[in-house]
Each structure stands twice: as structure tokens, then as C-alpha cells.
Amino acid sequence: FQILYMAVVLYGPSLALNAVTGLSLWGSVVAVGLVCIFYTTLGGMKAVVWTDSFQMLVMFAGMLALLISGSLKLGGLDVAWNIANKNQRILFFEFDPDPSVRHTTWNVVIGGGFFWMAIYGINQAQVQRAISVPSIKHARTAIWLNFPGMLIILSLVCSVGVVMYAYYSTCDPVSLKIISKTDQLIPLFTMDLLGHLNGLPGLVLSCVFSGSLSTISSGLNAVAAVLLEDFVKPYCCKKISGYAATLFSKATVVGCGLICLAMAYFVSELGAILQLAYVLFGILGGPLLGLFTFGMLCPWGNKWGGNIGLITALAFVAWIGLGTSINSVVITPKSPLTTAGCNMTAINALKALATTAAPTTAAVLASTTPATAAPPKDYFLLYRMSYIWYTALAVITVLFVGTIVSLITGGHKKMRELDPRVICPFFDVFMPFLPESFRCKARCGVRHGDEEFIATFIKHQEEKLRHNGVHNEALDVSDINLSEKKVQNGHTITNGDYSTKL
């Protein structure tokens, strides 16, 4: 899943630059991939964190450059906003409950909430960042600090989209065949606005690649960590040395990076990059979020319920996604576009292609693409569902199927013996105003708040692990503070070194 998503992220910027700057498409793909492989292999988690921080600054600078220059060109951001609003490109309050509508308030807030929950909750690349800090308290602080940054960058991107639409509102470059996909609009917009200023186009284009480099490097590091910690150490090399583990991680980064390069060709045959990313997270990340949610909220769940629920949700959502793609299902029509008022940059570009692309420039420039009429809704019901709902649907499927299978197979027979720290008391956390009698029954026998039982449970687990020759740091009582000194291979190391080793 992570490798396929990295292939999407790798291919997108290269496609955009190829269309506008003339850089070789696959040359860009290979160059970016090799750079990521190189510094991730050498630097590990520390390199990923530092390069991500620098790339964030580059992304802010690039988006601000586009927003400011575009607004000045149009006469102000308010002018761009009015143009977009007049042409029905800005819809804030769309409360249509129909799940087939592409974007509504409901699916963006609820469906998008599940999508972001999967990114921040169970995506290994994100979780690995959280566990690299000294304690759980620091991890929570880091995530909360991420919120305003994410809010600002998304607001910047949306504002740039509004300005870009206003700039091309009377001259659609896709209809003119200047570019072939909407994914290529940002580089074209950059060259139209800033092409005459030395350095600024490079800044904005590096902004496009910064997001790609950040995602790929963290993804490669996460995949290497998962393979080492969850597969190699538990099953085949329990006593692997630190040096051998380091070599394995580096080799894994190189191997996964090369696979990612190969997968980029497969991605090139698919559709729009943004929607593709959402669909991939829905199909592959949604069932995994459902599995974790099932384990946290359902104390009656057992391995049969979890496994069958996961497989069922994966197959179900994949069937919907593939069926929608194969049948080319389109429910929400595209808004009208026009080329009647093209600026000189677009006209000159079109004239350069006129001998091979179009019989007459004037005919193309005068054309208008009307709004595509909505097709008759005779598609299968689930194929008509908006792609934003995929993650939520997968989570609900795992919870429903997992619960039924668990109850059929006997459920978890010893709920009073479960570790209360791994089960979330849903009603205590989210609805503490309910009567205690009801909340007590909703805990299903799990002994939340019983400190004596928790201490005894931890002691028994530690004894069991020591008997098997394993020491599990995760069994420390209450808030795990990784800032304390740890012992690894007979040497005392500080938290910073320990996190880097991880």
C-alpha cells in the first residue's frame, strides 16, 4: 500500500513538469526517486525529519509566491474570489445527502474525517514521526502543532486554486491541448506568471517536488522499519545484531525505492492524481483503520472477527473502486469551460502546436465547452458513491463483519482479563454525561480504572516475556517516557540516539 502510494506521489510532479518545462518525464521520475533513496539510505529517520522541515519551508514560500503574484496580476484576491464565485466554483454549504454527489459538506467533513484519521492514526510514516519524540505527551503536542500548519498550507493551496481558476476562467489550457491533464496546471500557471523572473519559477517548481520528496523519504523509512521490526526480528532473526539490522534497513530502502520506480509506470495509466490518492487510501488504508478501531472499541472481538472483517472490507471496497473505474462511472458533471478570452501566452503556445494539434487556431479559441449533462443514474448503486466515502465504508464494514464473526465464533471469552489500556471506553471518553450505570455496562466487563489489576497484569506480562527472552519496552506503566536512558546491546544510550536507531 505504501509503495503504491509513493509511486503516485513520485509520478505526479514529474508529469506536471514534463508538460510545461520539457523535462523528460521518466528522467524526472528516476532522478527524484534516486535522490530520495540516496539520502534516506544514508541518514535514516534523522535525515527524513530534517529534510521534511526544510521542504515545508520551501512549500510555504512557493505557494505564497504564486498566491501573491497571481492576486496582483488579477487586481486582488477579492477579484479572483468573485470570478470563481460567479462561475459557481465556490460552494460552501452543499448539504445534499445524496452519497453519489462528488463533494458535499457531509462527505468532506465526515468522509474526509475518516480519511485524515487513517493518515494520522494508522499510517506508519506518520506514526513513526510520533514515536520518535521523547514521550506520549510530546507526541500529542507535535500532532496538535501540526494542525495549524496543515490548516495554513491547505488554505494556501485552495487560495492558489481560486486565483488560478480566475486567471484561466476565459481560457482553459486543457481544452486548448496546451496541457493534457489538470494535474499539469500549477507548472503552467507558474510559467505564465513568473516565467520572466529569474529564480522564482524554480522556487515554485521545487515546492511541487518538496512534497513529493518528503512523502517518499518518510514512506521508504517507514517500510524499512516495519519489515525489520514486525517480520525479520520476530520470525527469522530474533538475535540480529545492530550492524546487520542497519544493513538490512538500508538494503530495504534501496529495494523498495526501486520497486516504487517500477510502480510509477502503472500509476501513469490511471486517472487524476488527487482522486487516485484518496481512492488508494480508502481501499487500502480504510480496512486497516477499521481493524485498529475494532480492536480498540470492541472488547468482544477475537482474531477471527478481526481477520475476516479486514479481508471482507478490503475486497468490498476494492470491488467498488475497481468497478467504478472500469465502468467509467461519472455522476457529477463537470462545470462549463471556455477558451473565448485566451491571453497571449496561451495563444502563442497554441500557435506553436497548430501545425500538428489543431486545424485552425481561431476555431479552437472561439470554442466553449458546456457543462457535461449528468448521465442517467443507471449505474450500480455502490458504483455511484463518492470516492471520499471509501474509508468510512471500509471502517464500518470491518466493525460490522468483525462483530458478527466474533460473536459466532464465541467472541473474547475473558473480557475481564483484557488489558484495560488497549481498550477505549467509548462512552466514558466521548459521552461522560451518561449515567454511570449505563457506562459501566458499556465497558463489557473490562476493568478500567482498576490500578491493582493493571499493575498485576503488567507484571505477569513482563515475566512471560522475560521467560521467552524478550524485553518489551511498551509495557512500562502509564505514560511511557522514552527520555529515560535505555540499554541496548549492553550500552547505555540516550533517547535521541535510541529514536535514530529505531
Secondary structure, 3 states (H helix, E strand, C coil): CHHHHHHHHHHHHHHHHHHHHCCCHHHHHHHHHHHHHHHHHHHHHHHHHHHHHHHHHHHHHHHHHHHHHHHHHHCCHHHHHHHHHHCCCCCCCCCCCCCCCCCCHHHHHHHHHHHHHHHHHCCHHHHHHHCCCCEHHHHHHHHHHHHHHHHHHHHHHHHHHHHHHHHCCCCCCCCCCCCCCHHHHHHHHHHHHHCCCCCHHHHHHHHHHHHHHHHHHHHHHHHHHHHHHHHHHHHCCCCCCHHHHHHHHHHHHHHHHHHHHHHHHHHCCCCCHHHHHHHHHHHHHHHHHHHHHHHHHCCCCCHHHHHHHHHHHHHHHHHHHHHHHHCCCCCCCCCCEECCCCCHHHHHHHHHHHHHHCCCHHHHHCCEECCCCCCCCCCCHHHHCCHHHHHHHHHHHHHHHHHHHHHHCCCCCCHHHCCHHHCCCHHHHHCCCCCHHHHHHHCCCCCCCCHHHHHHHHHHHHHHHHHCCCCCHHHCCCCCECCCCEEECCEEECHHHHHHHC
